[in-house]
C-alpha cells in the first residue's frame, strides 16, 4: 500500500489519524451529518459537501485552530474531503476510503 494520494489508502496513517479521541468522535459525527448537526442551519448541501468547520468547532467545543488541525490530519490520511464554499470549509467523510480501511482491518485487502 502506497501513501495516501487521494486514490490509495495508507492504513497506518489512517489509523494514526483515528487514534485521537476527538478526531474519532468527529468521524462518527460525520457519519450522520444531518442528525448530528441538526441544530445548525447548513451553509451548503451536507449530502454533497459535508459539514462546515464552524459547526464542527461549535459541536466539539474545541478551538477553531484545533479543529482545523484535526481536519487537516484526517484529510491527509484520506478519510475526509474538504470543499470551500465562500469563506467556509466543509468536510465530508470519504466513504470509499473508510470501506478500504474496514477491508484492511478485516484482512480482506
C-alpha positions in Angstrom: 0.0 0.0 0.0 1.4 3.4 -1.0 1.0 6.7 0.6 -2.4 8.3 0.6 -2.8 10.4 -2.6 -6.5 10.6 -3.0 -6.8 7.2 -4.6 -4.9 4.9 -2.3 -5.5 4.3 1.4 -2.4 4.4 3.7 -3.9 2.3 6.5 -1.1 3.2 9.0 -1.7 6.9 8.5 -5.5 6.4 8.7 -5.2 4.5 12.0 -2.9 7.2 13.4 -5.4 9.9 12.5 -8.2 7.9 14.1 -6.1 7.2 17.3 -7.0 10.6 18.7 -10.4 10.5 20.6 -11.6 13.9 19.3 -10.8 13.0 15.7 -12.5 9.6 16.1 -15.6 11.4 17.5 -15.7 13.9 14.6 -15.6 11.0 12.2 -18.5 9.4 14.0 -20.4 12.7 13.8 -19.7 13.0 10.1 -21.3 9.6 9.5 -24.7 11.3 10.2 -24.3 15.0 9.3 -28.0 15.7 9.2 -28.7 14.1 12.6 -25.6 15.2 14.4 -25.6 18.8 13.2 -29.4 19.4 13.0 -29.3 22.4 15.4 -27.1 24.4 12.9 -28.5 25.7 9.7 -26.4 24.2 6.9 -24.4 26.7 4.8 -24.3 24.2 1.9 -25.7 20.8 1.0 -24.5 18.4 3.7 -25.0 15.4 1.4 -22.8 17.0 -1.2 -20.0 18.8 0.8 -20.5 17.7 4.4 -20.3 19.9 7.5 -18.9 23.4 7.9 -15.8 23.6 10.1 -17.5 26.2 12.2 -20.2 23.7 13.1 -17.6 21.1 13.9 -16.0 23.6 16.2 -19.3 24.6 17.9 -20.3 21.0 18.5 -16.8 19.9 19.8 -16.2 22.9 21.9 -12.6 22.9 20.7 -10.7 25.9 19.4 -11.1 26.6 15.7 -7.4 26.2 15.1 -7.5 22.8 16.8 -10.5 21.6 14.7 -8.8 22.9 11.6 -5.6 21.0 12.5 -7.6 17.8 13.3 -9.4 18.0 10.0 -6.2 18.6 8.1 -4.8 15.4 9.7 -7.9 13.4 8.7 -7.8 14.8 5.2 -4.1 14.0 4.8 -4.9 10.4 5.9 -7.6 10.3 3.1 -10.5 9.9 5.5 -12.3 13.2 4.7 -12.6 15.5 1.7 -12.8 19.3 2.0 -14.7 21.8 -0.1 -14.5 25.5 0.2 -17.9 27.4 -0.1 -17.1 31.1 0.1 -15.0 31.6 3.2 -16.3 28.3 4.8 -14.5 25.0 4.5 -16.8 21.9 4.7 -15.7 18.4 5.5 -17.3 15.1 4.4 -16.2 11.5 5.2 -14.7 9.7 2.2 -16.8 6.5 2.5 -14.7 4.7 -0.1 -11.6 5.2 2.0 -13.5 4.2 5.1 -14.6 1.0 3.3 -11.0 0.3 2.3 -9.8 0.8 5.8 -12.5 -1.6 7.1 -11.3 -4.2 4.5 -7.7 -3.8 5.7 -8.8 -4.4 9.3 -10.8 -7.4 8.2 -7.8 -8.7 6.4 -9.6 -8.8 3.0 -7.3 -6.3 1.2 
